[in-house]
Amino acid sequence: MRSQIWVSDVVRALEIARTDGERARVLEMLGFVPGAAPATGHVTPFAGPDGPRTPVEAPRRERRPEPAHEPAPSTAAEEETRNVDVTEELPLLRPVARVEAVNRPREPVEPLARPTAERVPLPHLPLFVPGWTSAILRAMVSRRVPEGAVDIPALIDSLAHGRPVGRLPRLPVPTMRYGVQVLVDRGPGMQPFRRDQNDLLERIRAVVGPSLVEVGYFSGTPQRGTGPGARWTRTAYVPPEPCRPVLLLSDLGLGGPPEDPQRGARQDWEHFVGLVTRAGCGVVALSPYPPRRWPRWMTNLLPLVSWDRTTTASRAAVRLP
């Protein structure tokens, strides 16, 4: 026997019962009434034999432990009815037709962009003010030559002292026809400014002219190898032709690891400036570090220009030999 009796068991038993007395007896035997018919009235879980059968939900009550009592002796008719297969009289369920799911139209969604391998560079803020860069470069790489208007005060002075005038003195004017040699420092100290170096090279070519710009890359000092290509293609440094200025884009050894053996020392830069000066050229350095970090020997060795937004054309004007 099963240990528990469910409402479905009661419904099946009531369907088999034929009379009201049998139904009341079934409810009593299954423990749904305490030994008598329920006081609520006549139990009619189904309609008459001619009408449709409608199951009536039995009232739910909390089951309390009942005292044990002996079941009444069952008759032969009840025993025969109990052995009948109750599944034969259960109503068959009709299959429900399959309902197709209705696909509701979704709201239009903008598709995501397809991933690409193209890398978009981040916006770059140059060290110089973009509107002042051209004027600053002209002031740094121009040479002053006596090809301007006649210098009247100098001419009067010569005549007053009775000196012969074989050639009219003229005022000096800046020119960039000699071109420029740009030496780019690729050492560890200038690594954070590599993009600034590349952008400034393009501006120099636009201001001076591509055919008049000579570019050389080095690490540490130019004497250890300079060239327009990769490091393994660099050779010993050779000064440019006379009168061509040299522009250094370098920190002159201020940045980078202090224990770096390739870091340029004071003696190395003094030797480099001597090579350029003996070749008849002038040299000027563009440093991204502020002037308060420049040692005195640097400012005495060569002209230094601060590579930041405070620099103007008047501050960048230097006198090249």
SVG drawing of the C-alpha trace seen along z (x, -y; Angstrom):
<svg xmlns="http://www.w3.org/2000/svg" viewBox="-30 -112 122 124">
<polyline fill="none" stroke="black" stroke-width="0.4" points="0.0,0.0 1.0,-3.6 2.0,-5.5 0.0,-8.7 -3.4,-9.3 -3.9,-12.2 -6.9,-14.0 -6.6,-12.3 -7.1,-9.0 -10.3,-10.3 -11.6,-11.5 -11.0,-8.1 -12.7,-6.3 -15.7,-8.6 -16.1,-8.0 -16.3,-4.3 -18.9,-4.6 -22.5,-4.4 -24.6,-5.7 -24.2,-8.5 -23.7,-6.0 -20.8,-4.4 -19.3,-7.9 -19.6,-8.8 -18.1,-5.4 -15.2,-6.0 -14.5,-9.4 -14.6,-7.9 -12.3,-5.0 -9.8,-7.3 -9.7,-9.6 -11.2,-12.7 -14.1,-12.7 -13.9,-11.7 -16.1,-8.7 -19.2,-10.4 -20.4,-12.4 -19.2,-16.0 -21.5,-18.4 -21.5,-20.9 -24.1,-18.9 -24.6,-16.4 -21.4,-15.6 -21.9,-15.7 -18.6,-15.7 -20.2,-14.9 -23.3,-15.9 -26.1,-13.4 -25.6,-10.5 -27.1,-12.4 -25.2,-15.6 -21.5,-16.3 -19.1,-15.2 -17.5,-18.1 -15.0,-17.5 -15.6,-19.4 -12.6,-20.4 -12.7,-19.1 -12.2,-21.6 -8.7,-21.7 -8.3,-21.1 -5.4,-20.6 -5.1,-17.0 -4.9,-16.3 -3.8,-13.0 -6.9,-10.9 -7.2,-8.2 -6.7,-4.8 -9.9,-2.9 -10.6,0.4 -12.0,0.3 -15.4,1.7 -15.6,5.1 -16.0,4.9 -18.7,6.8 -18.1,9.1 -19.5,6.5 -17.0,3.9 -14.1,6.3 -15.1,7.1 -15.5,3.4 -12.1,2.6 -10.4,5.1 -11.7,3.5 -9.1,1.6 -10.0,-2.0 -8.0,-3.2 -10.5,-1.8 -13.2,-4.3 -10.9,-7.4 -11.7,-9.9 -9.1,-10.1 -7.4,-13.4 -7.5,-14.9 -4.2,-16.1 -3.9,-19.8 -2.9,-21.2 0.6,-22.6 0.6,-26.4 3.3,-28.0 5.3,-30.7 4.7,-34.1 7.9,-36.0 7.4,-39.6 9.3,-42.1 12.2,-43.5 13.0,-47.1 15.7,-48.1 19.2,-48.1 22.2,-49.7 24.8,-47.0 28.2,-47.3 31.2,-48.2 33.3,-45.4 36.6,-45.0 39.6,-46.0 43.3,-45.6 43.8,-49.3 45.2,-51.2 44.1,-54.8 46.8,-56.9 45.9,-58.9 45.6,-62.7 49.0,-64.3 49.8,-67.7 53.1,-69.0 55.6,-70.6 55.7,-73.8 52.6,-75.9 51.6,-74.8 51.1,-78.4 54.6,-79.4 56.6,-76.4 57.5,-77.7 58.8,-81.0 60.8,-79.2 62.5,-76.9 63.4,-79.8 65.0,-81.7 67.0,-78.6 68.4,-77.4 68.8,-80.6 72.2,-82.1 72.6,-85.9 74.5,-87.0 75.3,-90.6 73.0,-90.7 70.4,-93.3 70.1,-97.0 73.2,-99.3 74.5,-99.9 74.5,-103.7 76.1,-104.3 79.0,-101.9 79.5,-103.6 79.7,-107.1 82.1,-105.8 84.5,-104.5 84.3,-107.7 84.9,-109.8 88.0,-107.9 89.3,-108.1 89.2,-104.4 88.7,-103.3 85.3,-101.7 85.8,-98.8 82.5,-97.2 79.3,-98.7 78.6,-97.4 75.1,-95.8 72.9,-94.9 72.7,-91.2 69.6,-89.3 68.6,-85.7 68.7,-83.0 68.1,-79.2 69.7,-78.5 72.5,-76.6 70.1,-74.0 70.4,-72.2 71.7,-69.0 69.3,-67.5 70.7,-65.0 68.0,-63.1 68.9,-61.4 67.2,-57.9 68.6,-57.2 66.6,-56.1 66.3,-59.7 64.5,-60.9 62.2,-57.9 59.2,-59.7 59.6,-62.4 60.0,-60.2 56.7,-61.3 57.6,-64.9 60.9,-64.3 59.1,-62.8 56.6,-65.6 59.2,-68.2 61.2,-66.6 58.2,-67.0 57.9,-70.6 61.6,-71.3 61.3,-69.7 58.3,-71.9 60.1,-75.1 63.6,-74.6 62.9,-72.3 63.3,-68.5 66.4,-68.7 68.2,-71.0 67.5,-68.8 70.1,-66.2 68.9,-63.8 71.0,-61.6 70.0,-59.3 72.3,-58.4 72.2,-57.1 74.2,-58.6 76.5,-60.9 76.9,-61.3 80.5,-60.1 79.4,-56.6 77.6,-56.2 75.3,-58.4 73.2,-57.6 69.8,-58.0 68.8,-54.3 68.7,-51.6 71.3,-51.4 73.4,-48.6 73.8,-50.8 75.3,-53.8 78.8,-54.9 81.2,-57.5 80.0,-61.0 81.0,-63.4 80.3,-67.1 78.3,-68.8 79.6,-71.1 80.8,-74.6 78.2,-77.1 75.4,-74.5 74.0,-74.7 73.5,-71.6 70.4,-71.2 70.5,-68.7 67.2,-67.2 68.7,-65.7 68.7,-66.0 72.5,-66.0 72.6,-63.2 70.2,-64.7 67.6,-61.9 67.7,-58.1 69.1,-55.7 72.2,-57.1 74.1,-53.8 73.6,-53.7 77.1,-53.2 75.9,-54.8 74.9,-58.0 76.8,-61.0 79.1,-62.7 80.5,-66.3 83.7,-65.3 81.8,-63.6 79.8,-66.7 82.7,-69.0 84.5,-66.8 81.4,-66.9 81.1,-70.7 84.8,-71.0 84.3,-68.8 81.4,-70.9 83.1,-74.3 86.3,-73.3 84.3,-72.4 83.0,-76.0 79.4,-75.2 77.3,-76.3 75.4,-74.0 72.2,-74.6 70.5,-72.1 66.7,-71.8 66.2,-70.2 62.8,-69.0 64.0,-69.6 63.5,-73.0 66.3,-75.4 66.6,-74.9 68.0,-71.5 70.7,-72.7 74.1,-72.6 76.4,-75.6 78.8,-73.7 76.0,-73.1 74.9,-76.7 78.6,-77.7 79.3,-75.0 76.5,-75.7 73.2,-77.6 70.3,-75.8 66.6,-76.3 63.9,-75.0 61.5,-72.7 58.2,-73.6 55.2,-75.9 56.9,-78.9 59.3,-79.2 58.7,-82.0 60.6,-83.0 62.4,-85.8 63.6,-83.5 64.7,-80.9 66.8,-83.4 70.4,-82.4 73.6,-83.8 75.2,-81.1 78.7,-81.6"/>
</svg>
